[in-house]
Amino acid sequence: MSRKESRGKNAPRLSHEQAADLLVDYHFGRLPRQMNAAVEAHVKSCRICQKQGLEHAATEMRAAVKVRVKPSKPLISTRAKVIFFALAVLIGFQLVVFELIQPGSPLVALLRSSGPAPSGKPTATASATATPAPLAKALAYDPSSAGSPALAISPDGATLAVVQAPAASAPTVTLFATATGKPTTTLSWTGPNAPGTLAWSPDGKQLAAADGSEVGVWSVTSPSLLWLDQLPGGPAVRVYAASDGSPLQKPDATASFSGDSALSWSTSGQVSQASEPAGAGAVSGDAAPIVTLWQARGTHLFAASGGAVQVGYDATDVAAHRALLAWSPDGHHLLWASLAREVAVPPATTGLTAPNAAIAAVVAEVAHAGHGDALAWFAPDLSTVAACARTQAGAPLILYDAGSGRVLATLEDACEGLSAASVVWSADGKSLLIAAPHAAVTAYSLPTGG
Protein backbone atom coordinates (compact mmCIF):
# COMPACT_ATOMS: atom_id res chain seq x y z
CA MET A 1 0.00 0.00 0.00
CA SER A 2 1.37 3.44 -0.97
CA ARG A 3 1.91 6.18 1.57
CA LYS A 4 -0.93 8.21 0.00
CA GLU A 5 -3.34 5.27 0.22
CA SER A 6 -2.31 4.59 3.81
CA ARG A 7 -2.85 8.23 4.72
CA GLY A 8 -6.34 8.26 3.15
CA LYS A 9 -7.31 5.01 4.82
CA ASN A 10 -6.35 6.26 8.29
CA ALA A 11 -7.89 9.71 7.87
CA PRO A 12 -10.72 10.47 10.33
CA ARG A 13 -14.26 10.76 8.98
CA LEU A 14 -15.51 14.36 9.16
CA SER A 15 -18.99 15.79 9.35
CA HIS A 16 -19.96 18.62 6.98
CA GLU A 17 -19.65 21.16 9.82
CA GLN A 18 -16.21 19.86 10.82
CA ALA A 19 -15.01 20.05 7.22
CA ALA A 20 -16.28 23.63 6.96
CA ASP A 21 -14.38 24.61 10.12
CA LEU A 22 -11.15 23.14 8.72
CA LEU A 23 -11.42 24.47 5.18
CA VAL A 24 -9.56 27.76 5.67
CA ASP A 25 -6.62 26.01 7.41
CA TYR A 26 -6.71 23.41 4.64
CA HIS A 27 -6.64 26.17 2.03
CA PHE A 28 -3.52 27.67 3.67
CA GLY A 29 -1.83 24.26 4.01
CA ARG A 30 -1.77 24.43 7.80
CA LEU A 31 -3.26 20.99 8.43
CA PRO A 32 -1.39 17.71 8.97
CA ARG A 33 -1.39 15.35 6.01
CA GLN A 34 -3.94 13.06 7.62
CA MET A 35 -6.40 15.94 8.15
CA ASN A 36 -5.81 17.15 4.58
CA ALA A 37 -6.81 13.68 3.44
CA ALA A 38 -9.86 13.75 5.71
CA VAL A 39 -11.09 17.06 4.24
CA GLU A 40 -10.53 15.81 0.68
CA ALA A 41 -12.31 12.53 1.43
CA HIS A 42 -15.28 14.41 2.88
CA VAL A 43 -15.56 16.74 -0.13
CA LYS A 44 -15.52 13.78 -2.51
CA SER A 45 -18.34 11.99 -0.68
CA CYS A 46 -20.47 14.90 0.61
CA ARG A 47 -23.56 15.62 -1.47
CA ILE A 48 -23.72 19.23 -0.28
CA CYS A 49 -20.06 19.86 -1.16
CA GLN A 50 -20.47 18.29 -4.60
CA LYS A 51 -23.55 20.38 -5.25
CA GLN A 52 -21.59 23.52 -4.34
CA GLY A 53 -18.73 22.67 -6.68
CA LEU A 54 -16.14 21.82 -4.01
CA GLU A 55 -14.94 18.64 -5.67
CA HIS A 56 -11.94 20.67 -6.91
CA ALA A 57 -10.98 21.89 -3.44
CA ALA A 58 -7.69 20.00 -3.52
CA THR A 59 -6.71 21.61 -6.83
CA GLU A 60 -7.60 25.06 -5.48
CA MET A 61 -5.48 24.48 -2.36
CA ARG A 62 -2.45 23.45 -4.41
CA ALA A 63 -2.87 26.62 -6.49
CA ALA A 64 -2.92 28.78 -3.35
CA VAL A 65 -0.20 27.06 -1.32
CA LYS A 66 3.01 25.90 -2.95
CA VAL A 67 3.46 22.15 -2.79
CA ARG A 68 6.15 21.20 -0.30
CA VAL A 69 9.15 19.32 -1.73
CA LYS A 70 12.28 17.86 -0.21
CA PRO A 71 15.29 18.81 -2.38
CA SER A 72 18.43 16.79 -1.94
CA LYS A 73 20.34 19.91 -0.93
CA PRO A 74 19.53 23.55 -0.22
CA LEU A 75 18.97 25.47 -3.44
CA ILE A 76 18.63 28.93 -1.91
CA SER A 77 19.83 30.69 1.20
CA THR A 78 17.92 30.70 4.48
CA ARG A 79 17.12 34.39 4.10
CA ALA A 80 15.80 33.84 0.59
CA LYS A 81 13.67 30.98 1.87
CA VAL A 82 12.10 33.26 4.47
CA ILE A 83 11.34 35.90 1.85
CA PHE A 84 9.98 33.30 -0.55
CA PHE A 85 7.78 31.76 2.14
CA ALA A 86 6.37 35.18 3.11
CA LEU A 87 5.57 35.93 -0.52
CA ALA A 88 3.88 32.53 -0.93
CA VAL A 89 1.73 33.11 2.13
CA LEU A 90 0.81 36.58 0.90
CA ILE A 91 -0.17 35.22 -2.53
CA GLY A 92 -2.16 32.43 -0.90
CA PHE A 93 -3.97 34.94 1.30
CA GLN A 94 -4.82 37.09 -1.71
CA LEU A 95 -6.18 34.06 -3.55
CA VAL A 96 -8.39 33.11 -0.61
CA VAL A 97 -9.66 36.69 -0.24
CA PHE A 98 -10.36 36.77 -3.97
CA GLU A 99 -12.27 33.51 -3.61
CA LEU A 100 -14.28 34.89 -0.69
CA ILE A 101 -15.50 37.95 -2.58
CA GLN A 102 -16.54 36.13 -5.73
CA PRO A 103 -20.29 35.62 -6.29
CA GLY A 104 -21.20 31.94 -5.96
CA SER A 105 -17.79 31.00 -4.50
CA PRO A 106 -17.73 27.31 -3.43
CA LEU A 107 -15.61 28.24 -0.39
CA VAL A 108 -18.21 30.79 0.71
CA ALA A 109 -20.99 28.31 0.02
CA LEU A 110 -19.45 25.67 2.29
CA LEU A 111 -18.62 28.12 5.07
CA ARG A 112 -22.12 29.59 5.00
CA SER A 113 -23.89 26.25 4.74
CA SER A 114 -22.38 24.92 7.98
CA GLY A 115 -24.53 25.65 11.01
CA PRO A 116 -27.46 28.06 11.27
CA ALA A 117 -27.25 31.29 9.29
CA PRO A 118 -27.67 34.56 11.21
CA SER A 119 -31.35 35.40 11.58
CA GLY A 120 -32.71 37.77 8.98
CA LYS A 121 -29.56 37.84 6.85
CA PRO A 122 -29.34 36.69 3.22
CA THR A 123 -27.44 33.43 2.79
CA ALA A 124 -26.47 34.00 -0.83
CA THR A 125 -23.23 35.69 -1.83
CA ALA A 126 -23.47 39.44 -2.34
CA SER A 127 -21.92 41.61 -5.00
CA ALA A 128 -18.13 41.54 -5.10
CA THR A 129 -17.89 45.29 -4.74
CA ALA A 130 -20.77 46.36 -2.50
CA THR A 131 -23.38 45.21 -0.05
CA PRO A 132 -26.72 44.57 -1.79
CA ALA A 133 -28.88 47.67 -1.64
CA PRO A 134 -32.22 47.60 0.16
CA LEU A 135 -35.45 47.96 -1.80
CA ALA A 136 -36.84 51.47 -1.50
CA LYS A 137 -40.50 52.19 -0.77
CA ALA A 138 -41.96 53.91 -3.84
CA LEU A 139 -45.73 54.02 -3.30
CA ALA A 140 -48.14 53.07 -0.53
CA TYR A 141 -51.58 52.12 -1.80
CA ASP A 142 -54.84 53.33 -0.33
CA PRO A 143 -55.36 51.99 3.23
CA SER A 144 -58.36 49.98 1.99
CA SER A 145 -55.89 47.58 0.32
CA ALA A 146 -54.59 46.39 3.70
CA GLY A 147 -54.57 42.72 4.63
CA SER A 148 -55.06 41.30 1.15
CA PRO A 149 -54.37 37.57 0.70
CA ALA A 150 -53.91 37.76 -3.08
CA LEU A 151 -52.84 40.19 -5.81
CA ALA A 152 -52.71 40.11 -9.61
CA ILE A 153 -51.48 42.78 -12.00
CA SER A 154 -53.08 43.36 -15.40
CA PRO A 155 -51.09 42.59 -18.57
CA ASP A 156 -50.69 46.29 -19.34
CA GLY A 157 -49.51 46.98 -15.79
CA ALA A 158 -52.10 49.71 -15.20
CA THR A 159 -54.39 47.86 -12.79
CA LEU A 160 -53.80 45.82 -9.67
CA ALA A 161 -56.49 43.39 -8.53
CA VAL A 162 -56.59 43.07 -4.73
CA VAL A 163 -58.63 40.51 -2.81
CA GLN A 164 -60.37 41.97 0.23
CA ALA A 165 -61.96 39.85 2.93
CA PRO A 166 -63.59 42.04 5.60
CA ALA A 167 -64.88 40.10 8.58
CA ALA A 168 -68.30 41.78 8.55
CA SER A 169 -69.16 41.49 4.85
CA ALA A 170 -68.75 39.33 1.77
CA PRO A 171 -65.31 39.15 0.11
CA THR A 172 -64.64 41.36 -2.90
CA VAL A 173 -61.88 42.05 -5.39
CA THR A 174 -61.00 45.72 -5.75
CA LEU A 175 -59.15 47.15 -8.74
CA PHE A 176 -56.53 49.81 -8.01
CA ALA A 177 -54.72 52.13 -10.42
CA THR A 178 -51.02 51.28 -10.14
CA ALA A 179 -50.03 54.88 -10.95
CA THR A 180 -51.81 56.32 -7.91
CA GLY A 181 -52.59 53.37 -5.62
CA LYS A 182 -56.23 54.47 -5.53
CA PRO A 183 -59.28 52.13 -5.93
CA THR A 184 -61.29 52.36 -9.14
CA THR A 185 -63.68 49.39 -9.32
CA THR A 186 -65.07 46.73 -6.98
CA LEU A 187 -65.96 43.21 -8.16
CA SER A 188 -68.38 41.19 -6.04
CA TRP A 189 -67.57 37.58 -5.16
CA THR A 190 -70.43 35.25 -4.25
CA GLY A 191 -68.34 32.21 -3.33
CA PRO A 192 -68.17 31.04 0.31
CA ASN A 193 -64.55 32.12 0.89
CA ALA A 194 -62.24 34.93 -0.11
CA PRO A 195 -60.35 34.01 -3.29
CA GLY A 196 -56.76 32.93 -2.65
CA THR A 197 -55.76 33.04 -6.31
CA LEU A 198 -56.31 35.57 -9.12
CA ALA A 199 -55.29 35.52 -12.80
CA TRP A 200 -55.87 38.05 -15.60
CA SER A 201 -56.78 36.96 -19.12
CA PRO A 202 -54.19 37.77 -21.82
CA ASP A 203 -56.22 40.72 -23.12
CA GLY A 204 -56.88 42.11 -19.64
CA LYS A 205 -60.66 42.04 -20.13
CA GLN A 206 -61.38 39.16 -17.77
CA LEU A 207 -60.20 38.19 -14.31
CA ALA A 208 -60.35 34.65 -12.89
CA ALA A 209 -60.49 33.75 -9.21
CA ALA A 210 -60.62 30.58 -7.10
CA ASP A 211 -61.50 30.26 -3.42
CA GLY A 212 -60.84 26.57 -2.81
CA SER A 213 -64.49 25.65 -3.27
CA GLU A 214 -65.42 27.53 -6.44
CA VAL A 215 -63.76 29.03 -9.48
CA GLY A 216 -65.17 31.90 -11.51
CA VAL A 217 -64.48 34.61 -14.07
CA TRP A 218 -65.46 38.29 -14.14
CA SER A 219 -65.82 40.57 -17.10
CA VAL A 220 -63.76 43.56 -15.98
CA THR A 221 -65.27 45.87 -18.58
CA SER A 222 -68.90 45.26 -17.44
CA PRO A 223 -68.04 44.69 -14.54
CA SER A 224 -69.88 41.46 -13.72
CA LEU A 225 -69.31 37.88 -12.66
CA LEU A 226 -69.73 35.76 -15.78
CA TRP A 227 -69.84 32.34 -14.12
CA LEU A 228 -69.04 30.36 -11.00
CA ASP A 229 -68.41 26.62 -10.82
CA GLN A 230 -67.74 24.21 -7.97
CA LEU A 231 -64.24 22.78 -7.58
CA PRO A 232 -63.31 19.17 -6.79
CA GLY A 233 -61.68 18.24 -3.50
CA GLY A 234 -58.19 16.79 -3.21
CA PRO A 235 -55.41 16.92 -5.84
CA ALA A 236 -57.06 17.60 -9.21
CA VAL A 237 -56.79 19.40 -12.55
CA ARG A 238 -59.66 20.96 -14.52
CA VAL A 239 -60.02 22.87 -17.80
CA TYR A 240 -62.98 25.25 -18.31
CA ALA A 241 -64.41 27.33 -21.14
CA ALA A 242 -63.66 30.89 -20.07
CA SER A 243 -66.89 32.22 -21.59
CA ASP A 244 -69.39 30.20 -19.53
CA GLY A 245 -67.47 27.84 -17.22
CA SER A 246 -68.30 24.67 -19.11
CA PRO A 247 -65.95 21.90 -17.89
CA LEU A 248 -63.99 20.71 -20.93
CA GLN A 249 -61.37 18.35 -19.52
CA LYS A 250 -60.40 16.51 -16.35
CA PRO A 251 -56.68 15.68 -16.78
CA ASP A 252 -55.34 12.92 -14.56
CA ALA A 253 -53.85 14.51 -11.44
CA THR A 254 -51.31 11.73 -10.97
CA ALA A 255 -49.89 12.02 -14.49
CA SER A 256 -50.02 15.82 -14.77
CA PHE A 257 -46.60 17.48 -14.38
CA SER A 258 -45.02 14.05 -13.87
CA GLY A 259 -41.31 13.48 -14.41
CA ASP A 260 -39.79 16.71 -15.65
CA SER A 261 -42.48 17.72 -18.09
CA ALA A 262 -45.32 20.22 -18.25
CA LEU A 263 -48.83 20.53 -19.64
CA SER A 264 -49.14 22.00 -23.11
CA TRP A 265 -52.14 23.88 -24.56
CA SER A 266 -53.55 22.74 -27.90
CA THR A 267 -55.42 24.99 -30.33
CA SER A 268 -58.67 23.28 -29.27
CA GLY A 269 -58.23 24.30 -25.64
CA GLN A 270 -57.22 20.86 -24.38
CA VAL A 271 -54.04 20.25 -22.41
CA SER A 272 -51.71 17.30 -22.78
CA GLN A 273 -48.39 16.23 -21.35
CA ALA A 274 -45.61 18.23 -23.01
CA SER A 275 -42.69 16.20 -24.29
CA GLU A 276 -39.21 16.92 -22.97
CA PRO A 277 -37.30 19.16 -23.15
CA ALA A 278 -40.17 21.60 -23.75
CA GLY A 279 -41.23 21.60 -20.10
CA ALA A 280 -37.97 20.73 -18.35
CA GLY A 281 -37.20 23.46 -15.85
CA ALA A 282 -39.41 25.93 -17.71
CA VAL A 283 -41.22 28.81 -16.04
CA SER A 284 -44.77 29.54 -17.18
CA GLY A 285 -46.37 32.96 -17.11
CA ASP A 286 -49.94 34.00 -17.76
CA ALA A 287 -51.19 32.66 -21.09
CA ALA A 288 -48.00 30.67 -21.72
CA PRO A 289 -48.17 27.84 -24.30
CA ILE A 290 -47.08 25.47 -21.54
CA VAL A 291 -48.15 25.26 -17.91
CA THR A 292 -45.72 24.19 -15.20
CA LEU A 293 -45.63 24.31 -11.42
CA TRP A 294 -42.84 26.91 -11.75
CA GLN A 295 -45.24 29.84 -11.95
CA ALA A 296 -43.71 33.21 -12.85
CA ARG A 297 -46.23 35.11 -10.71
CA GLY A 298 -45.70 32.97 -7.62
CA THR A 299 -44.11 29.60 -6.83
CA HIS A 300 -44.29 27.76 -3.51
CA LEU A 301 -41.55 25.35 -2.40
CA PHE A 302 -41.73 23.41 0.84
CA ALA A 303 -39.90 20.73 2.78
CA ALA A 304 -41.52 17.30 2.63
CA SER A 305 -40.93 14.04 4.44
CA GLY A 306 -37.65 12.18 3.98
CA GLY A 307 -35.62 15.31 3.23
CA ALA A 308 -37.45 15.97 -0.05
CA VAL A 309 -38.53 19.35 -1.41
CA GLN A 310 -41.80 19.79 -3.29
CA VAL A 311 -43.16 22.54 -5.52
CA GLY A 312 -46.85 23.33 -5.88
CA TYR A 313 -49.60 23.48 -3.31
CA ASP A 314 -49.52 21.95 0.18
CA ALA A 315 -52.08 21.71 2.99
CA THR A 316 -51.54 25.34 4.00
CA ASP A 317 -52.31 26.46 0.44
CA VAL A 318 -55.47 24.38 0.34
CA ALA A 319 -56.60 25.84 3.68
CA ALA A 320 -55.94 29.36 2.34
CA HIS A 321 -57.80 28.60 -0.93
CA ARG A 322 -54.70 28.93 -3.12
CA ALA A 323 -54.24 26.98 -6.36
CA LEU A 324 -52.87 27.33 -9.89
CA LEU A 325 -54.90 29.32 -12.44
CA ALA A 326 -53.59 29.51 -16.01
CA TRP A 327 -55.18 30.98 -19.13
CA SER A 328 -54.71 29.52 -22.61
CA PRO A 329 -52.77 31.81 -24.97
CA ASP A 330 -55.95 32.78 -26.83
CA GLY A 331 -57.83 33.55 -23.59
CA HIS A 332 -60.65 31.11 -24.39
CA HIS A 333 -59.85 28.50 -21.74
CA LEU A 334 -58.86 28.39 -18.10
CA LEU A 335 -56.94 25.69 -16.21
CA TRP A 336 -57.20 25.15 -12.46
CA ALA A 337 -54.90 22.76 -10.59
CA SER A 338 -54.12 21.90 -6.98
CA LEU A 339 -51.25 19.44 -6.55
CA ALA A 340 -47.53 19.24 -5.78
CA ARG A 341 -44.52 17.44 -7.25
CA GLU A 342 -41.08 16.60 -5.89
CA VAL A 343 -38.10 18.69 -6.96
CA ALA A 344 -34.86 16.98 -8.01
CA VAL A 345 -32.23 17.82 -5.37
CA PRO A 346 -28.74 16.80 -6.65
CA PRO A 347 -27.36 14.19 -6.70
CA ALA A 348 -30.91 12.82 -7.06
CA THR A 349 -32.07 12.86 -10.67
CA THR A 350 -35.80 12.30 -10.27
CA GLY A 351 -38.32 15.11 -9.95
CA LEU A 352 -38.81 18.53 -11.49
CA THR A 353 -35.69 20.49 -12.43
CA ALA A 354 -35.09 23.93 -10.91
CA PRO A 355 -35.27 26.45 -13.76
CA ASN A 356 -32.17 28.49 -12.86
CA ALA A 357 -29.28 28.89 -10.43
CA ALA A 358 -31.17 31.17 -8.04
CA ILE A 359 -34.06 28.73 -7.61
CA ALA A 360 -31.63 25.81 -7.32
CA ALA A 361 -29.93 27.60 -4.42
CA VAL A 362 -33.26 28.23 -2.70
CA VAL A 363 -34.25 24.58 -3.16
CA ALA A 364 -30.90 23.52 -1.68
CA GLU A 365 -31.42 25.75 1.34
CA VAL A 366 -34.83 24.22 2.09
CA ALA A 367 -33.44 20.70 1.52
CA HIS A 368 -30.46 21.35 3.79
CA ALA A 369 -32.66 22.80 6.56
CA GLY A 370 -35.18 19.97 6.27
CA HIS A 371 -37.99 22.30 7.33
CA GLY A 372 -39.72 25.52 6.37
CA ASP A 373 -40.62 26.69 2.89
CA ALA A 374 -39.72 29.20 0.19
CA LEU A 375 -41.56 31.53 -2.16
CA ALA A 376 -40.34 32.83 -5.50
CA TRP A 377 -41.59 35.43 -7.97
CA PHE A 378 -40.05 35.91 -11.42
CA ALA A 379 -39.65 39.26 -13.14
CA PRO A 380 -41.51 39.53 -16.47
CA ASP A 381 -38.34 38.83 -18.48
CA LEU A 382 -37.36 36.01 -16.05
CA SER A 383 -33.91 37.56 -15.54
CA THR A 384 -34.52 38.38 -11.88
CA VAL A 385 -36.09 36.37 -9.06
CA ALA A 386 -37.47 37.66 -5.77
CA ALA A 387 -37.44 34.93 -3.14
CA CYS A 388 -38.19 34.25 0.51
CA ALA A 389 -36.41 31.21 1.98
CA ARG A 390 -38.23 30.78 5.27
CA THR A 391 -36.03 28.24 7.01
CA GLN A 392 -35.48 30.60 9.94
CA ALA A 393 -37.30 33.46 11.63
CA GLY A 394 -37.00 36.98 10.25
CA ALA A 395 -36.07 35.91 6.72
CA PRO A 396 -35.45 38.76 4.26
CA LEU A 397 -36.92 38.99 0.78
CA ILE A 398 -33.94 38.74 -1.59
CA LEU A 399 -33.62 39.70 -5.24
CA TYR A 400 -31.33 37.43 -7.25
CA ASP A 401 -29.89 37.46 -10.71
CA ALA A 402 -31.65 34.33 -11.98
CA GLY A 403 -28.76 32.93 -14.00
CA SER A 404 -25.87 33.41 -11.58
CA GLY A 405 -27.72 33.50 -8.25
CA ARG A 406 -25.99 36.79 -7.36
CA VAL A 407 -27.81 38.88 -4.76
CA LEU A 408 -29.01 42.22 -6.16
CA ALA A 409 -31.08 43.70 -3.35
CA THR A 410 -32.81 42.82 -0.08
CA LEU A 411 -35.83 43.78 1.99
CA GLU A 412 -35.25 42.86 5.62
CA ASP A 413 -37.82 40.99 7.73
CA ALA A 414 -40.30 41.01 4.84
CA CYS A 415 -41.22 37.35 4.42
CA GLU A 416 -43.37 36.64 7.45
CA GLY A 417 -47.00 36.02 6.48
CA LEU A 418 -46.50 36.24 2.72
CA SER A 419 -47.84 33.74 0.22
CA ALA A 420 -47.10 33.06 -3.44
CA ALA A 421 -50.16 35.19 -4.27
CA SER A 422 -49.34 38.24 -2.13
CA VAL A 423 -46.37 39.60 -4.14
CA VAL A 424 -46.31 40.63 -7.80
CA TRP A 425 -43.85 42.32 -10.13
CA SER A 426 -44.79 45.48 -11.99
CA ALA A 427 -45.28 44.98 -15.72
CA ASP A 428 -41.97 46.71 -16.49
CA GLY A 429 -40.05 44.64 -13.92
CA LYS A 430 -38.79 47.74 -12.08
CA SER A 431 -40.69 47.31 -8.83
CA LEU A 432 -42.31 44.77 -6.52
CA LEU A 433 -45.79 45.16 -5.07
CA ILE A 434 -46.19 43.47 -1.68
CA ALA A 435 -49.30 42.81 0.37
CA ALA A 436 -47.84 42.32 3.84
CA PRO A 437 -50.19 41.16 6.61
CA HIS A 438 -52.13 44.01 8.22
CA ALA A 439 -50.51 46.59 5.92
CA ALA A 440 -51.57 48.40 2.79
CA VAL A 441 -50.14 47.19 -0.51
CA THR A 442 -46.75 48.84 -1.02
CA ALA A 443 -44.65 49.19 -4.17
CA TYR A 444 -40.85 48.92 -3.74
CA SER A 445 -38.44 50.16 -6.39
CA LEU A 446 -35.43 48.13 -7.45
CA PRO A 447 -32.02 49.78 -6.99
CA THR A 448 -30.61 51.50 -10.03
CA GLY A 449 -28.95 48.89 -12.19
CA GLY A 450 -30.67 46.06 -10.25
N, C-alpha and C positions, 0 to 999 in steps of 0.2 A: 504494500500500500504506500502511495506517495505521501510526502509530507503535507501537501495541500489537501489530499483526501482525508488524511488522519485529522487534520485541523478542522475540516468541515464536519467530520463525524462526531468529534468531541465538543463541538460548539453548543452552547446552551440554547434552548428553544425560547424565543422571545415572544411576548405578546405585542400587539400593534402599538399599545401605549409605550411599552418599554423601548421598542424600536424607534419610535418618534423621539423619545428623550435622548437616545444615543446618536441620532442622525447627524447633529452638528459636529460632535466630537469625531464621528466617523468621517465626515466630510473633510475635517482638518487633519485626519490621520493620527488622532491622539489615542485611538483604542488599541488594545493588544490584538494580536493576530486572531486569536480565538473569538473575540468579540466582533472583529470585522467580519469574520465568517458567519457569525450568528446573525448580524444585521443583513448580510447579503442573502442568507438562507431564508430569513423572514420575508424579505422583499420579493423573492422568487415565488414564495408559496402563498403570500397574503393577497386575497382578492381585492381588498381596498387599495393596497399599494399598486397592484397591477392596473387597476382601473385608473389610478392617478398618474400612470406613466412612470413609476419609479423602478421599473425593471432594469433601467440603465444606471441605477445609482452607483454601481461599482465603477462604471466608465467615467461618470461625472467626478467621482472622488479622485480617480487617477489623473484626471485633467487638472484638478485643483491642487493636489499635493503630489510633489515629485516622488516617483517610486524610489524606495530606498534600495541601494545596491551595495555590494561589498567588494570594492576594488582590491586587487592583490597588493597594491601599495598606494600611499597617498599621492593623489594627482595634483592637489593644490595645497597651499599653506593653510594653517589653522585660521589665521585671520580672514583669508579669502572664504574659507568654509563658513565662518560666522556671518560674513556679509551675504554670501549666497543663500544661506538658510533664512536670514531675515527677509531677503527679497522674495524668496519662495513663499514664506508665510504671508507677506504682504499681498502677493499676487493671489494666493489662495483665498485670503480674506476678501479681496475685491471680487473674485469670482462668486463667492458665496453671497455677498451683498447684492451683486448683480442678479443672482438667481432669486434672491428674496424679493426684489422689487419688480420682477417680471410678472405680468398678468398670467394666471394659470400655471404658475411654477409648481412642479411636482413636490419640491421641498416644502414650499408653503402649504400645499395641500395636505401633506402628511402631518406637518406640525400642527395645523389647525384642525385636523380631523381627530386628533388624539385628545380625549377628555372633552368635557362640556365647553361649548363656546360661551364667551361672556354674554350675559343677557342683553338682548336688544341691540346687538352689534352684528353687522353683516358678516357672513362667513366666507364670502367670495373675495378674491383678490381685487384690490382697488387699482386705480390708474397708477402707472409707474411714476408719474410726476406730481400727482396731487390727490388729496383726499376727495372721494366722491362728493359732489355738491348736494345739498338737500333740495328737495322739490320746494318750490315757492308757491304760496297760496295766491291764486290769480283772481278767483271770483267765488263768492259765497252766494248760493242760491237763496231764493225766498225761504223764510223759516218754515213755510208749509211743506217743504220737501223733506223735513227731518224724519228720521227713523224709517226710511224706505228699505224694504228687503230686496228690491230688484230695480235695475235700470236698463234702458236700451236707448241707443242713440240712432237717429234716423240716418239713412244712407247719405243724405246731403249735409249732415252734421248740424242742421239748424234747429233740430228739436230733440229734446231729451224726454223720454217716457219714464215716469217715476211711479212705482206702485205705492199706494198709501192705504194703510190699514188702521184707521182710527177705532178705538175700542168701542165707542158708542154708536157707530154707524157702519154701513156696508162698505167694503173695500172699493176703491176706485183706482184708476190710473190717470194721473195728471200729466199733461204735456207742458213742458217749459221751453221757453226760447233760450238757446244756449248763449246767445249774445248778451242777454240781460239777466238770466237766471230767474225770470218772472213767469208765472203760470199763464197759459193761454187757453187751454181746453181741458175739460174733465170728461173721462170716459167711464161709464158705469159698468160695474162687474156684478153679475147676478149669481156667480158661483158661490159655494159655501165657504170658501177660504180666500185669503188674499193671494193673488198670483205670485209664485216664486220665480217665474221665468217669463221673459218677454222677448219677442223677435219681430223686427220690421220686415215687411216684404221688400223685394229688390227695388220697386218703384216708389217706396215710401208712402203708398196710399192705404196700406193695411197694416195692422198690428196684431200679432198673435200673442196669446197668453195661456198659461196652464197653472192650475192651482193644486195639482195632485189628485183631484177628483174629476175635474172637467177641463177641457181645452176649448178655446174659442178664438174668433177673429173679429176685430172691429174694422169698419170702414172709417178711416181717420178723416176723410173729407166730408162725411155726412154730418156729424159723427154718430155712428150707431153700431151696436153689436150685431154682426151678421148671423152668427150661429154659435151654438154651445153644444158640446157633445161629451158624454161621460167617458172617463178613462178607465182602462183595466187596472187591476191591482197586480203587484209583483213586477218583476222584470218583464218588460214587453216593448214592442216596437209597433207603431201604427203610422199609416199614410192616409191623409185626408185630402179631399177636394177643397181648395181654399175658398171657393165661392159659396158652398153651402154645407160643408162639413161631412159630406158623404164619405164613409170609410171605404177606401180603395184597396188597401193591402194590409195584411197582418204578417210581416216578416218574422221568421223564427228568431226568438230572442237569444237562443243558445248559439246559433250560427252567426248572427249579426256581429260584425266587428271581430270575428274570430281570427286567430293567427296574428298576422301583421297587415291585415287588409282593411278596407273601408267599404261603405255602401256607396253605390254609384247611381245617380239619377239617369233614367232613360227619357227619351222624348215623350213617351206616353204617360210619364208621371209615376212610373213604378221604380222601385229601387232594387238593386241586386248586388251581390258581393263583387266588389271591384277586384280585379286581378292584380297581383303584385307586378311591378313595384309601384303602381299608381297610388295605392293608399299607404305604403310603408312610411311611417314617420311623418305623414302629411298633416298639415293644419288646415281645418276647414273653417271658412268664414260664412257669413250670411249668403245664401244663394250660390254656394259653391257647387261645382259639378259632382264633387264627392262629399260624403259626410263621414267624419271620423269623431272619435271621442276627444281628440285634441282640438277643442273649440277655441277659435281666435278670440271670441268675446268673453271667454271664461272657462277655465279647465280646473277640475278638482282632482288632486292626488291625495291618497291617504294610505297609511300603513295598514296592512292586513295581517292575518295570522301567518305564522311560519316565516316571518321576516320579509314577506312579499310587499310590493307596492302596487296599488291598483289605481286606475284612472276611470272617471265616470261619476256615478251617483251612488252614495252609500246611504245608510239608514238615516243619518242626520239630514241629508238632502231630501229624502222621501218625506220625513217629518215636516220639513220646511217647504214642501211643495215645489221643489226644484227638479227640473228634468231638461232634456235636450229638445230644443225646437229648431228645425232647419227648414228653410224654404227651398223649393226647386228653383233653378236659375230663371225660369220663365214666370215665377210667382204664382203658378196655378195650383201648386200642391204644397202640403205641409207635412213634415215628418215629426213625430213625437217619439222619444225613447227614454227609458229609465232602466239603466243597467250599468255594469262596471266590468272592466277587463284588467287582467294582470299586465304590468309593465315589465319588460325584459331588463333586469338589473345585471350587468356583466359580473362574472363570466357566463351567467345564464343566457341562453339564446332564445328561449320561448317567451312569448308575450309581445305586446305592442312596443315598437321602437320609439324612444324619445326623439322628437323632431329636430333638436339642435343641442348645442353644447350647454346652453344655459339651463334648459329643461333637464338634461341629463344630470347636471350638477345638483339640481333641486331634488330629483328622484333619488340620487345617491345619498343626499342628506337625510331624507325621510327613511330610506332603507337602513342607513347606518344607525339612526336613532332608534328605529324599531317602534316608534310611536308618533302621534301627531299627524298633521296633514300639511298640504301645500296648495296654494292657489296660484294661477298664472293667467295673465292677460296679454295678448299679442297686439302690438301696434298694427295699424292697417297694412303696412308694407312688410310685416313680419320680421323686420330687422331688429326690433327691440322687444324685450319681454319685461313686464312688471310682475313680480312674484313675491308671495309671502310664504316662507317656509316655517310653519308653526310647530317646530319641535321643541321650543322653549318659550317661556313667558316673555312678553314684551318684544316680540319679533318685529323688525322693521320691514316696510315694503321696500324692495330693492329693484332698481331698473338695471337690466343687463343688456349688453350687446349679445344678440341671440347666437351669432356664430362663434364668438370667442369665449363667451361667458364673462367678459370683463364688466365690472360694476361701473355704471354711469352716474347713478344718483340714488339717494335714499330718502325715505320718509320715516323717521323714528317712531316706534310704538304705534304703528298705524294698522296692524293686522288683526288686532283683537276684534271679534264680532263680525268680520267681513265674510262674504260668501262669493262664489264665482259670479254671481249675478249683481253684486253691489259695487262693482268697479267697471268703468268703460273708458276706452280711449276716445279722444276727440277724432273727428273724421280726418283731420290733417295730421294726426299723430304727434301733435306738439303739446298736448296736455292730457292729464288723467282726471276723470271725474269720479269722486269717491263718496259713497253714501255710508258714512260711519254711523254706528249705533247712536241714537239720541242726538244726532247732529244734522244740520242741513247739508244737502249735497254741496260739495266744494270742488272747484276745479283747481288743479295744481299744474303749474307750468314746468316744462322740462328745462334744465339748465341750457344755456346757449352752447350749441355744439353737441348736445346730448342725444 
